[in-house]
Amino acid sequence: MVSSEISGEIEEYLGQVPSFIEALSEPAADHSWAIMRDLELAETELPNREKALVGLGAAAAIGCPYCIHFHKAESRLEGVEEEGLEEAVNVAAGVGYFSTVLHGAEVEMDDFERETAEIVDHIENQQAAAAGDD
């Protein structure tokens, strides 16, 4: 259970203290809210729209219906249309798919890192060449 001070802060931010907050054990409750407030809700390096989509992708990947519901609503608040929600979920699925392939094939991490660096270099060269065509 959160402290009365934090409970008031949550109500100010969200208009209520959601029932799941009451499920947080006392030693971690105030800290748990601080993580949500400071990382997910506050202005940070990532715009809130991007954080909402990251949250949706992660929620879909772990199969949490509560988080999926919340992060879809959050994404909609940030102006994401249904097609964008679908794409975020599909990107998360693609990451899971290729992770399974990479792990199952036991691809060497050193080889993967080298190939990734080569791919990034290639794309940067392509982009620089395209910018030079302007």
N, CA, C and O atoms as CSV, one atom per row, in Angstrom:
chain,resi,resn,atom,element,x,y,z
A,1,MET,N,N,0.844,-1.176,0.000
A,1,MET,CA,C,0.000,0.000,0.000
A,1,MET,C,C,0.895,1.247,0.000
A,1,MET,O,O,1.869,1.322,0.750
A,2,VAL,N,N,0.556,2.214,-0.842
A,2,VAL,CA,C,1.341,3.442,-0.917
A,2,VAL,C,C,1.044,4.341,0.278
A,2,VAL,O,O,-0.004,4.234,0.915
A,3,SER,N,N,1.993,5.228,0.564
A,3,SER,CA,C,1.804,6.189,1.650
A,3,SER,C,C,0.697,7.165,1.281
A,3,SER,O,O,0.339,7.281,0.109
A,4,SER,N,N,0.154,7.865,2.265
A,4,SER,CA,C,-0.928,8.819,1.995
A,4,SER,C,C,-0.439,9.953,1.099
A,4,SER,O,O,-1.196,10.455,0.268
A,5,GLU,N,N,0.821,10.361,1.260
A,5,GLU,CA,C,1.383,11.416,0.400
A,5,GLU,C,C,1.404,10.968,-1.056
A,5,GLU,O,O,0.986,11.707,-1.947
A,6,ILE,N,N,1.892,9.756,-1.291
A,6,ILE,CA,C,1.977,9.219,-2.653
A,6,ILE,C,C,0.585,8.940,-3.199
A,6,ILE,O,O,0.335,9.137,-4.388
A,7,SER,N,N,-0.316,8.490,-2.352
A,7,SER,CA,C,-1.690,8.259,-2.787
A,7,SER,C,C,-2.300,9.546,-3.339
A,7,SER,O,O,-2.976,9.522,-4.367
A,8,GLY,N,N,-2.064,10.664,-2.659
A,8,GLY,CA,C,-2.553,11.955,-3.138
A,8,GLY,C,C,-1.924,12.343,-4.459
A,8,GLY,O,O,-2.592,12.890,-5.336
A,9,GLU,N,N,-0.627,12.058,-4.603
A,9,GLU,CA,C,0.073,12.364,-5.855
A,9,GLU,C,C,-0.488,11.541,-7.011
A,9,GLU,O,O,-0.698,12.055,-8.110
A,10,ILE,N,N,-0.725,10.258,-6.749
A,10,ILE,CA,C,-1.278,9.387,-7.787
A,10,ILE,C,C,-2.643,9.887,-8.215
A,10,ILE,O,O,-2.946,9.945,-9.407
A,11,GLU,N,N,-3.467,10.248,-7.240
A,11,GLU,CA,C,-4.810,10.738,-7.563
A,11,GLU,C,C,-4.731,12.029,-8.382
A,11,GLU,O,O,-5.549,12.247,-9.275
A,12,GLU,N,N,-3.763,12.870,-8.084
A,12,GLU,CA,C,-3.594,14.104,-8.855
A,12,GLU,C,C,-3.207,13.794,-10.301
A,12,GLU,O,O,-3.722,14.413,-11.232
A,13,TYR,N,N,-2.289,12.826,-10.487
A,13,TYR,CA,C,-1.835,12.452,-11.827
A,13,TYR,C,C,-2.932,11.741,-12.619
A,13,TYR,O,O,-3.176,12.066,-13.781
A,14,LEU,N,N,-3.590,10.771,-11.985
A,14,LEU,CA,C,-4.459,9.845,-12.705
A,14,LEU,C,C,-5.955,10.057,-12.458
A,14,LEU,O,O,-6.782,9.433,-13.123
A,15,GLY,N,N,-6.308,10.925,-11.516
A,15,GLY,CA,C,-7.717,11.139,-11.198
A,15,GLY,C,C,-8.273,10.124,-10.226
A,15,GLY,O,O,-9.430,10.221,-9.815
A,16,GLN,N,N,-7.470,9.161,-9.858
A,16,GLN,CA,C,-7.853,8.114,-8.909
A,16,GLN,C,C,-6.612,7.316,-8.540
A,16,GLN,O,O,-5.561,7.460,-9.164
A,17,VAL,N,N,-6.740,6.487,-7.538
A,17,VAL,CA,C,-5.684,5.536,-7.218
A,17,VAL,C,C,-6.178,4.186,-7.727
A,17,VAL,O,O,-7.062,3.580,-7.121
A,18,PRO,N,N,-5.607,3.708,-8.848
A,18,PRO,CA,C,-6.075,2.435,-9.415
A,18,PRO,C,C,-5.937,1.293,-8.409
A,18,PRO,O,O,-5.035,1.295,-7.571
A,19,SER,N,N,-6.825,0.338,-8.502
A,19,SER,CA,C,-6.834,-0.777,-7.540
A,19,SER,C,C,-5.537,-1.575,-7.559
A,19,SER,O,O,-5.149,-2.134,-6.533
A,20,PHE,N,N,-4.861,-1.640,-8.697
A,20,PHE,CA,C,-3.622,-2.421,-8.720
A,20,PHE,C,C,-2.544,-1.807,-7.834
A,20,PHE,O,O,-1.644,-2.513,-7.380
A,21,ILE,N,N,-2.624,-0.513,-7.584
A,21,ILE,CA,C,-1.658,0.145,-6.704
A,21,ILE,C,C,-1.762,-0.434,-5.299
A,21,ILE,O,O,-0.758,-0.578,-4.602
A,22,GLU,N,N,-2.970,-0.762,-4.891
A,22,GLU,CA,C,-3.176,-1.340,-3.559
A,22,GLU,C,C,-2.549,-2.728,-3.437
A,22,GLU,O,O,-2.310,-3.199,-2.325
A,23,ALA,N,N,-2.282,-3.382,-4.558
A,23,ALA,CA,C,-1.668,-4.709,-4.530
A,23,ALA,C,C,-0.156,-4.647,-4.315
A,23,ALA,O,O,0.483,-5.676,-4.093
A,24,LEU,N,N,0.418,-3.444,-4.379
A,24,LEU,CA,C,1.860,-3.302,-4.181
A,24,LEU,C,C,2.187,-3.419,-2.701
A,24,LEU,O,O,1.534,-2.794,-1.867
A,25,SER,N,N,3.197,-4.219,-2.372
A,25,SER,CA,C,3.575,-4.361,-0.968
A,25,SER,C,C,4.208,-3.074,-0.471
A,25,SER,O,O,4.864,-2.361,-1.231
A,26,GLU,N,N,4.014,-2.783,0.788
A,26,GLU,CA,C,4.424,-1.509,1.361
A,26,GLU,C,C,5.894,-1.165,1.131
A,26,GLU,O,O,6.185,-0.014,0.807
A,27,PRO,N,N,6.828,-2.090,1.279
A,27,PRO,CA,C,8.228,-1.673,1.086
A,27,PRO,C,C,8.531,-1.162,-0.318
A,27,PRO,O,O,9.473,-0.391,-0.502
A,28,ALA,N,N,7.746,-1.581,-1.309
A,28,ALA,CA,C,8.039,-1.210,-2.696
A,28,ALA,C,C,6.999,-0.273,-3.305
A,28,ALA,O,O,7.195,0.205,-4.422
A,29,ALA,N,N,5.920,-0.003,-2.617
A,29,ALA,CA,C,4.794,0.708,-3.220
A,29,ALA,C,C,5.162,2.114,-3.672
A,29,ALA,O,O,4.935,2.464,-4.830
A,30,ASP,N,N,5.724,2.922,-2.787
A,30,ASP,CA,C,6.056,4.292,-3.167
A,30,ASP,C,C,7.096,4.300,-4.283
A,30,ASP,O,O,7.010,5.100,-5.215
A,31,HIS,N,N,8.071,3.414,-4.187
A,31,HIS,CA,C,9.121,3.327,-5.202
A,31,HIS,C,C,8.527,2.883,-6.551
A,31,HIS,O,O,8.915,3.392,-7.603
A,32,SER,N,N,7.596,1.946,-6.508
A,32,SER,CA,C,6.972,1.461,-7.741
A,32,SER,C,C,6.239,2.595,-8.453
A,32,SER,O,O,6.319,2.716,-9.676
A,33,TRP,N,N,5.531,3.419,-7.699
A,33,TRP,CA,C,4.866,4.566,-8.305
A,33,TRP,C,C,5.897,5.515,-8.904
A,33,TRP,O,O,5.693,6.046,-9.996
A,34,ALA,N,N,7.008,5.729,-8.193
A,34,ALA,CA,C,8.044,6.642,-8.694
A,34,ALA,C,C,8.585,6.164,-10.034
A,34,ALA,O,O,8.860,6.977,-10.917
A,35,ILE,N,N,8.738,4.859,-10.194
A,35,ILE,CA,C,9.210,4.318,-11.477
A,35,ILE,C,C,8.198,4.644,-12.574
A,35,ILE,O,O,8.578,5.112,-13.648
A,36,MET,N,N,6.925,4.403,-12.315
A,36,MET,CA,C,5.902,4.685,-13.312
A,36,MET,C,C,5.857,6.187,-13.615
A,36,MET,O,O,5.822,6.593,-14.777
A,37,ARG,N,N,5.858,6.989,-12.573
A,37,ARG,CA,C,5.763,8.442,-12.741
A,37,ARG,C,C,6.963,9.001,-13.500
A,37,ARG,O,O,6.803,9.745,-14.467
A,38,ASP,N,N,8.172,8.633,-13.052
A,38,ASP,CA,C,9.382,9.256,-13.589
A,38,ASP,C,C,9.825,8.686,-14.929
A,38,ASP,O,O,10.431,9.395,-15.733
A,39,LEU,N,N,9.532,7.424,-15.175
A,39,LEU,CA,C,9.996,6.806,-16.408
A,39,LEU,C,C,8.909,6.743,-17.473
A,39,LEU,O,O,9.154,7.069,-18.634
A,40,GLU,N,N,7.729,6.330,-17.085
A,40,GLU,CA,C,6.684,6.129,-18.079
A,40,GLU,C,C,5.841,7.376,-18.342
A,40,GLU,O,O,5.459,7.619,-19.487
A,41,LEU,N,N,5.545,8.161,-17.326
A,41,LEU,CA,C,4.616,9.280,-17.488
A,41,LEU,C,C,5.301,10.625,-17.692
A,41,LEU,O,O,4.732,11.512,-18.328
A,42,ALA,N,N,6.495,10.789,-17.170
A,42,ALA,CA,C,7.183,12.083,-17.251
A,42,ALA,C,C,7.829,12.274,-18.620
A,42,ALA,O,O,8.012,11.321,-19.377
A,43,GLU,N,N,8.164,13.510,-18.915
A,43,GLU,CA,C,8.926,13.807,-20.117
A,43,GLU,C,C,10.358,13.313,-19.903
A,43,GLU,O,O,11.015,13.690,-18.934
A,44,THR,N,N,10.822,12.482,-20.801
A,44,THR,CA,C,12.179,11.934,-20.734
A,44,THR,C,C,12.796,12.050,-22.119
A,44,THR,O,O,12.283,12.770,-22.977
A,45,GLU,N,N,13.893,11.343,-22.335
A,45,GLU,CA,C,14.542,11.364,-23.648
A,45,GLU,C,C,13.607,10.878,-24.750
A,45,GLU,O,O,13.619,11.407,-25.862
A,46,LEU,N,N,12.805,9.878,-24.440
A,46,LEU,CA,C,11.843,9.370,-25.421
A,46,LEU,C,C,10.527,10.132,-25.287
A,46,LEU,O,O,10.052,10.357,-24.174
A,47,PRO,N,N,9.946,10.523,-26.397
A,47,PRO,CA,C,8.611,11.128,-26.322
A,47,PRO,C,C,7.602,10.115,-25.774
A,47,PRO,O,O,7.765,8.908,-25.953
A,48,ASN,N,N,6.559,10.615,-25.107
A,48,ASN,CA,C,5.560,9.724,-24.511
A,48,ASN,C,C,4.913,8.801,-25.533
A,48,ASN,O,O,4.555,7.671,-25.202
A,49,ARG,N,N,4.759,9.262,-26.762
A,49,ARG,CA,C,4.177,8.420,-27.811
A,49,ARG,C,C,5.043,7.183,-28.030
A,49,ARG,O,O,4.529,6.068,-28.117
A,50,GLU,N,N,6.356,7.382,-28.116
A,50,GLU,CA,C,7.257,6.254,-28.323
A,50,GLU,C,C,7.265,5.324,-27.116
A,50,GLU,O,O,7.289,4.103,-27.271
A,51,LYS,N,N,7.246,5.894,-25.917
A,51,LYS,CA,C,7.232,5.058,-24.710
A,51,LYS,C,C,5.957,4.223,-24.643
A,51,LYS,O,O,5.996,3.064,-24.231
A,52,ALA,N,N,4.835,4.803,-25.043
A,52,ALA,CA,C,3.580,4.054,-25.043
A,52,ALA,C,C,3.652,2.875,-26.008
A,52,ALA,O,O,3.168,1.787,-25.698
A,53,LEU,N,N,4.252,3.088,-27.175
A,53,LEU,CA,C,4.383,2.004,-28.159
A,53,LEU,C,C,5.380,0.946,-27.700
A,53,LEU,O,O,5.173,-0.245,-27.934
A,54,VAL,N,N,6.451,1.369,-27.054
A,54,VAL,CA,C,7.394,0.398,-26.476
A,54,VAL,C,C,6.667,-0.437,-25.425
A,54,VAL,O,O,6.812,-1.659,-25.376
A,55,GLY,N,N,5.884,0.240,-24.587
A,55,GLY,CA,C,5.109,-0.480,-23.578
A,55,GLY,C,C,4.154,-1.479,-24.194
A,55,GLY,O,O,4.012,-2.596,-23.695
A,56,LEU,N,N,3.498,-1.087,-25.273
A,56,LEU,CA,C,2.572,-1.997,-25.951
A,56,LEU,C,C,3.313,-3.191,-26.527
A,56,LEU,O,O,2.863,-4.328,-26.382
A,57,GLY,N,N,4.438,-2.948,-27.177
A,57,GLY,CA,C,5.208,-4.056,-27.739
A,57,GLY,C,C,5.676,-5.021,-26.667
A,57,GLY,O,O,5.590,-6.237,-26.838
A,58,ALA,N,N,6.171,-4.481,-25.561
A,58,ALA,CA,C,6.623,-5.336,-24.456
A,58,ALA,C,C,5.451,-6.099,-23.856
A,58,ALA,O,O,5.566,-7.286,-23.552
A,59,ALA,N,N,4.327,-5.417,-23.687
A,59,ALA,CA,C,3.147,-6.060,-23.121
A,59,ALA,C,C,2.672,-7.218,-23.998
A,59,ALA,O,O,2.314,-8.285,-23.500
A,60,ALA,N,N,2.675,-6.988,-25.307
A,60,ALA,CA,C,2.272,-8.053,-26.228
A,60,ALA,C,C,3.256,-9.213,-26.167
A,60,ALA,O,O,2.855,-10.376,-26.200
A,61,ALA,N,N,4.555,-8.893,-26.078
A,61,ALA,CA,C,5.574,-9.943,-26.048
A,61,ALA,C,C,5.462,-10.819,-24.807
A,61,ALA,O,O,5.703,-12.025,-24.874
A,62,ILE,N,N,5.097,-10.219,-23.673
A,62,ILE,CA,C,4.969,-11.026,-22.453
A,62,ILE,C,C,3.559,-11.564,-22.264
A,62,ILE,O,O,3.301,-12.345,-21.349
A,63,GLY,N,N,2.639,-11.137,-23.145
A,63,GLY,CA,C,1.273,-11.658,-23.124
A,63,GLY,C,C,0.457,-11.189,-21.925
A,63,GLY,O,O,-0.350,-11.950,-21.391
A,64,CYS,N,N,0.658,-9.945,-21.498
A,64,CYS,CA,C,-0.081,-9.417,-20.344
A,64,CYS,C,C,-1.303,-8.639,-20.813
A,64,CYS,O,O,-1.151,-7.542,-21.351
A,65,PRO,N,N,-2.508,-9.168,-20.625
A,65,PRO,CA,C,-3.699,-8.466,-21.103
A,65,PRO,C,C,-3.917,-7.127,-20.398
A,65,PRO,O,O,-4.463,-6.200,-20.997
A,66,TYR,N,N,-3.504,-7.013,-19.156
A,66,TYR,CA,C,-3.657,-5.752,-18.426
A,66,TYR,C,C,-2.772,-4.674,-19.049
A,66,TYR,O,O,-3.218,-3.558,-19.314
A,67,CYS,N,N,-1.516,-5.032,-19.273
A,67,CYS,CA,C,-0.563,-4.075,-19.848
A,67,CYS,C,C,-0.921,-3.743,-21.293
A,67,CYS,O,O,-0.780,-2.597,-21.718
A,68,ILE,N,N,-1.379,-4.729,-22.043
A,68,ILE,CA,C,-1.805,-4.475,-23.421
A,68,ILE,C,C,-2.934,-3.449,-23.416
A,68,ILE,O,O,-2.903,-2.476,-24.169
A,69,HIS,N,N,-3.921,-3.671,-22.569
A,69,HIS,CA,C,-5.061,-2.750,-22.499
A,69,HIS,C,C,-4.594,-1.346,-22.120
A,69,HIS,O,O,-4.985,-0.372,-22.763
A,70,PHE,N,N,-3.773,-1.235,-21.097
A,70,PHE,CA,C,-3.307,0.080,-20.644
A,70,PHE,C,C,-2.485,0.785,-21.716
A,70,PHE,O,O,-2.725,1.955,-22.016
A,71,HIS,N,N,-1.513,0.073,-22.298
A,71,HIS,CA,C,-0.616,0.731,-23.250
A,71,HIS,C,C,-1.298,1.035,-24.583
A,71,HIS,O,O,-0.883,1.956,-25.287
A,72,LYS,N,N,-2.340,0.275,-24.940
A,72,LYS,CA,C,-3.137,0.660,-26.111
A,72,LYS,C,C,-3.871,1.966,-25.831
A,72,LYS,O,O,-3.870,2.873,-26.664
A,73,ALA,N,N,-4.494,2.062,-24.665
A,73,ALA,CA,C,-5.201,3.293,-24.306
A,73,ALA,C,C,-4.227,4.462,-24.235
A,73,ALA,O,O,-4.530,5.556,-24.712
A,74,GLU,N,N,-3.071,4.235,-23.648
A,74,GLU,CA,C,-2.039,5.271,-23.549
A,74,GLU,C,C,-1.586,5.710,-24.943
A,74,GLU,O,O,-1.430,6.903,-25.203
A,75,SER,N,N,-1.379,4.745,-25.832
A,75,SER,CA,C,-0.958,5.057,-27.200
A,75,SER,C,C,-2.013,5.864,-27.932
A,75,SER,O,O,-1.693,6.812,-28.649
A,76,ARG,N,N,-3.270,5.490,-27.751
A,76,ARG,CA,C,-4.358,6.248,-28.386
A,76,ARG,C,C,-4.376,7.694,-27.879
A,76,ARG,O,O,-4.600,8.625,-28.654
A,77,LEU,N,N,-4.138,7.876,-26.578
A,77,LEU,CA,C,-4.059,9.232,-26.026
A,77,LEU,C,C,-2.951,10.036,-26.687
A,77,LEU,O,O,-3.045,11.258,-26.805
A,78,GLU,N,N,-1.907,9.350,-27.114
A,78,GLU,CA,C,-0.769,10.004,-27.761
A,78,GLU,C,C,-0.957,10.129,-29.269
A,78,GLU,O,O,-0.030,10.512,-29.983
A,79,GLY,N,N,-2.163,9.805,-29.760
A,79,GLY,CA,C,-2.482,10.013,-31.171
A,79,GLY,C,C,-2.164,8.848,-32.090
A,79,GLY,O,O,-2.187,9.007,-33.311
A,80,VAL,N,N,-1.871,7.696,-31.542
A,80,VAL,CA,C,-1.567,6.533,-32.379
A,80,VAL,C,C,-2.883,5.933,-32.880
A,80,VAL,O,O,-3.791,5.657,-32.096
A,81,GLU,N,N,-2.968,5.738,-34.187
A,81,GLU,CA,C,-4.152,5.125,-34.799
A,81,GLU,C,C,-4.065,3.601,-34.685
A,81,GLU,O,O,-3.025,3.054,-34.318
A,82,GLU,N,N,-5.165,2.929,-35.004
A,82,GLU,CA,C,-5.216,1.459,-34.890
A,82,GLU,C,C,-4.115,0.777,-35.692
A,82,GLU,O,O,-3.547,-0.219,-35.244
A,83,GLU,N,N,-3.812,1.307,-36.876
A,83,GLU,CA,C,-2.768,0.708,-37.709
A,83,GLU,C,C,-1.415,0.765,-37.000
A,83,GLU,O,O,-0.613,-0.163,-37.106
A,84,GLY,N,N,-1.167,1.843,-36.286
A,84,GLY,CA,C,0.078,1.974,-35.532
A,84,GLY,C,C,0.147,1.003,-34.368
A,84,GLY,O,O,1.210,0.461,-34.063
A,85,LEU,N,N,-1.004,0.781,-33.710
A,85,LEU,CA,C,-1.049,-0.202,-32.624
A,85,LEU,C,C,-0.747,-1.592,-33.166
A,85,LEU,O,O,0.029,-2.343,-32.573
A,86,GLU,N,N,-1.362,-1.929,-34.291
A,86,GLU,CA,C,-1.122,-3.232,-34.914
A,86,GLU,C,C,0.342,-3.388,-35.300
A,86,GLU,O,O,0.933,-4.451,-35.110
A,87,GLU,N,N,0.920,-2.327,-35.841
A,87,GLU,CA,C,2.319,-2.391,-36.257
A,87,GLU,C,C,3.236,-2.595,-35.064
A,87,GLU,O,O,4.188,-3.371,-35.149
A,88,ALA,N,N,2.971,-1.915,-33.952
A,88,ALA,CA,C,3.797,-2.074,-32.755
A,88,ALA,C,C,3.776,-3.521,-32.269
A,88,ALA,O,O,4.809,-4.079,-31.898
A,89,VAL,N,N,2.596,-4.114,-32.275
A,89,VAL,CA,C,2.466,-5.512,-31.851
A,89,VAL,C,C,3.197,-6.432,-32.834
A,89,VAL,O,O,3.838,-7.398,-32.419
A,90,ASN,N,N,3.104,-6.140,-34.125
A,90,ASN,CA,C,3.782,-6.961,-35.128
A,90,ASN,C,C,5.297,-6.827,-35.040
A,90,ASN,O,O,6.014,-7.806,-35.247
A,91,VAL,N,N,5.794,-5.637,-34.739
A,91,VAL,CA,C,7.233,-5.467,-34.549
A,91,VAL,C,C,7.694,-6.308,-33.366
A,91,VAL,O,O,8.718,-6.988,-33.443
A,92,ALA,N,N,6.935,-6.263,-32.263
A,92,ALA,CA,C,7.282,-7.081,-31.097
A,92,ALA,C,C,7.284,-8.569,-31.455
A,92,ALA,O,O,8.161,-9.316,-31.023
A,93,ALA,N,N,6.303,-8.988,-32.244
A,93,ALA,CA,C,6.235,-10.394,-32.665
A,93,ALA,C,C,7.436,-10.760,-33.527
A,93,ALA,O,O,7.990,-11.852,-33.398
A,94,GLY,N,N,7.838,-9.842,-34.410
A,94,GLY,CA,C,9.003,-10.095,-35.253
A,94,GLY,C,C,10.279,-10.246,-34.440
A,94,GLY,O,O,11.112,-11.105,-34.730
A,95,VAL,N,N,10.427,-9.413,-33.429
A,95,VAL,CA,C,11.597,-9.520,-32.560
A,95,VAL,C,C,11.608,-10.889,-31.877
A,95,VAL,O,O,12.641,-11.556,-31.815
A,96,GLY,N,N,10.442,-11.295,-31.366
A,96,GLY,CA,C,10.358,-12.609,-30.723
A,96,GLY,C,C,10.671,-13.744,-31.687
A,96,GLY,O,O,11.358,-14.702,-31.334
A,97,TYR,N,N,10.159,-13.626,-32.907
A,97,TYR,CA,C,10.395,-14.646,-33.931
A,97,TYR,C,C,11.887,-14.791,-34.231
A,97,TYR,O,O,12.439,-15.891,-34.190
A,98,PHE,N,N,12.527,-13.659,-34.533
A,98,PHE,CA,C,13.940,-13.732,-34.898
A,98,PHE,C,C,14.819,-14.088,-33.707
A,98,PHE,O,O,15.872,-14.702,-33.880
A,99,SER,N,N,14.407,-13.716,-32.510
A,99,SER,CA,C,15.137,-14.138,-31.322
A,99,SER,C,C,15.121,-15.657,-31.198
A,99,SER,O,O,16.132,-16.276,-30.865
A,100,THR,N,N,13.957,-16.249,-31.472
A,100,THR,CA,C,13.841,-17.706,-31.425
A,100,THR,C,C,14.749,-18.346,-32.465
A,100,THR,O,O,15.429,-19.329,-32.170
A,101,VAL,N,N,14.768,-17.801,-33.681
A,101,VAL,CA,C,15.621,-18.327,-34.743
A,101,VAL,C,C,17.098,-18.215,-34.344
A,101,VAL,O,O,17.848,-19.185,-34.459
A,102,LEU,N,N,17.506,-17.052,-33.882
A,102,LEU,CA,C,18.907,-16.833,-33.505
A,102,LEU,C,C,19.346,-17.765,-32.379
A,102,LEU,O,O,20.430,-18.345,-32.428
A,103,HIS,N,N,18.499,-17.901,-31.372
A,103,HIS,CA,C,18.843,-18.792,-30.261
A,103,HIS,C,C,18.845,-20.257,-30.697
A,103,HIS,O,O,19.749,-21.020,-30.356
A,104,GLY,N,N,17.814,-20.633,-31.460
A,104,GLY,CA,C,17.728,-22.023,-31.909
A,104,GLY,C,C,18.869,-22.416,-32.825
A,104,GLY,O,O,19.329,-23.557,-32.786
A,105,ALA,N,N,19.331,-21.489,-33.648
A,105,ALA,CA,C,20.446,-21.755,-34.556
A,105,ALA,C,C,21.794,-21.582,-33.855
A,105,ALA,O,O,22.841,-21.890,-34.424
A,106,GLU,N,N,21.758,-21.094,-32.630
A,106,GLU,CA,C,22.980,-20.849,-31.849
A,106,GLU,C,C,23.981,-19.997,-32.626
A,106,GLU,O,O,25.167,-20.319,-32.705
A,107,VAL,N,N,23.479,-18.909,-33.195
A,107,VAL,CA,C,24.328,-17.977,-33.934
A,107,VAL,C,C,25.346,-17.386,-32.967
A,107,VAL,O,O,24.997,-16.972,-31.862
A,108,GLU,N,N,26.590,-17.351,-33.384
A,108,GLU,CA,C,27.656,-16.798,-32.547
A,108,GLU,C,C,27.450,-15.290,-32.384
A,108,GLU,O,O,27.258,-14.573,-33.366
A,109,MET,N,N,27.491,-14.824,-31.152
A,109,MET,CA,C,27.266,-13.411,-30.881
A,109,MET,C,C,28.314,-12.533,-31.553
A,109,MET,O,O,27.968,-11.472,-32.073
A,110,ASP,N,N,29.565,-12.930,-31.559
A,110,ASP,CA,C,30.610,-12.135,-32.208
A,110,ASP,C,C,30.317,-11.968,-33.701
A,110,ASP,O,O,30.478,-10.879,-34.253
A,111,ASP,N,N,29.887,-13.053,-34.348
A,111,ASP,CA,C,29.540,-12.979,-35.766
A,111,ASP,C,C,28.343,-12.056,-35.983
A,111,ASP,O,O,28.320,-11.253,-36.915
A,112,PHE,N,N,27.365,-12.186,-35.116
A,112,PHE,CA,C,26.160,-11.361,-35.226
A,112,PHE,C,C,26.499,-9.884,-35.056
A,112,PHE,O,O,26.009,-9.046,-35.813
A,113,GLU,N,N,27.322,-9.561,-34.082
A,113,GLU,CA,C,27.712,-8.167,-33.852
A,113,GLU,C,C,28.501,-7.608,-35.038
A,113,GLU,O,O,28.307,-6.456,-35.426
A,114,ARG,N,N,29.393,-8.425,-35.613
A,114,ARG,CA,C,30.164,-7.987,-36.776
A,114,ARG,C,C,29.242,-7.724,-37.953
A,114,ARG,O,O,29.346,-6.689,-38.611
A,115,GLU,N,N,28.334,-8.666,-38.220
A,115,GLU,CA,C,27.402,-8.507,-39.328
A,115,GLU,C,C,26.493,-7.291,-39.129
A,115,GLU,O,O,26.193,-6.570,-40.081
A,116,THR,N,N,26.063,-7.074,-37.901
A,116,THR,CA,C,25.219,-5.906,-37.612
A,116,THR,C,C,25.981,-4.624,-37.908
A,116,THR,O,O,25.429,-3.705,-38.513
A,117,ALA,N,N,27.242,-4.546,-37.490
A,117,ALA,CA,C,28.057,-3.353,-37.762
A,117,ALA,C,C,28.215,-3.138,-39.265
A,117,ALA,O,O,28.169,-2.003,-39.738
A,118,GLU,N,N,28.399,-4.220,-40.015
A,118,GLU,CA,C,28.523,-4.110,-41.464
A,118,GLU,C,C,27.220,-3.613,-42.099
A,118,GLU,O,O,27.237,-2.796,-43.020
A,119,ILE,N,N,26.106,-4.112,-41.597
A,119,ILE,CA,C,24.801,-3.697,-42.109
A,119,ILE,C,C,24.575,-2.212,-41.830
A,119,ILE,O,O,24.128,-1.469,-42.704
A,120,VAL,N,N,24.888,-1.789,-40.609
A,120,VAL,CA,C,24.724,-0.371,-40.249
A,120,VAL,C,C,25.596,0.497,-41.143
A,120,VAL,O,O,25.137,1.527,-41.638
A,121,ASP,N,N,26.845,0.097,-41.359
A,121,ASP,CA,C,27.738,0.856,-42.246
A,121,ASP,C,C,27.149,0.956,-43.653
A,121,ASP,O,O,27.155,2.027,-44.260
A,122,HIS,N,N,26.647,-0.152,-44.160
A,122,HIS,CA,C,26.063,-0.169,-45.501
A,122,HIS,C,C,24.882,0.796,-45.598
A,122,HIS,O,O,24.786,1.575,-46.546
A,123,ILE,N,N,23.989,0.739,-44.617
A,123,ILE,CA,C,22.807,1.603,-44.636
A,123,ILE,C,C,23.215,3.066,-44.513
A,123,ILE,O,O,22.662,3.925,-45.200
A,124,GLU,N,N,24.178,3.354,-43.645
A,124,GLU,CA,C,24.655,4.742,-43.523
A,124,GLU,C,C,25.242,5.231,-44.842
A,124,GLU,O,O,25.012,6.379,-45.225
A,125,ASN,N,N,25.995,4.387,-45.545
A,125,ASN,CA,C,26.554,4.755,-46.849
A,125,ASN,C,C,25.445,4.992,-47.872
A,125,ASN,O,O,25.523,5.928,-48.668
A,126,GLN,N,N,24.419,4.151,-47.853
A,126,GLN,CA,C,23.278,4.316,-48.760
A,126,GLN,C,C,22.567,5.636,-48.484
A,126,GLN,O,O,22.205,6.362,-49.409
A,127,GLN,N,N,22.371,5.936,-47.206
A,127,GLN,CA,C,21.694,7.174,-46.831
A,127,GLN,C,C,22.520,8.393,-47.222
A,127,GLN,O,O,21.972,9.387,-47.697
A,128,ALA,N,N,23.833,8.322,-47.025
A,128,ALA,CA,C,24.707,9.439,-47.381
A,128,ALA,C,C,24.690,9.656,-48.901
A,128,ALA,O,O,24.669,10.793,-49.372
A,129,ALA,N,N,24.699,8.567,-49.652
A,129,ALA,CA,C,24.662,8.683,-51.113
A,129,ALA,C,C,23.334,9.285,-51.562
A,129,ALA,O,O,23.301,10.119,-52.467
A,130,ALA,N,N,22.245,8.863,-50.930
A,130,ALA,CA,C,20.938,9.407,-51.290
A,130,ALA,C,C,20.835,10.882,-50.932
A,130,ALA,O,O,20.217,11.657,-51.662
A,131,ALA,N,N,21.427,11.269,-49.830
A,131,ALA,CA,C,21.408,12.684,-49.422
A,131,ALA,C,C,22.243,13.517,-50.395
A,131,ALA,O,O,21.932,14.684,-50.633
A,132,GLY,N,N,23.291,12.932,-50.953
A,132,GLY,CA,C,24.138,13.628,-51.917
A,132,GLY,C,C,23.450,13.815,-53.247
A,132,GLY,O,O,23.825,14.691,-54.026
A,133,ASP,N,N,22.436,12.994,-53.518
A,133,ASP,CA,C,21.703,13.109,-54.782
A,133,ASP,C,C,20.738,14.298,-54.784
A,133,ASP,O,O,20.240,14.691,-55.838
A,134,ASP,N,N,20.479,14.862,-53.623
A,134,ASP,CA,C,19.521,15.973,-53.533
A,134,ASP,C,C,20.020,17.228,-54.108
A,134,ASP,O,O,19.313,18.236,-54.096
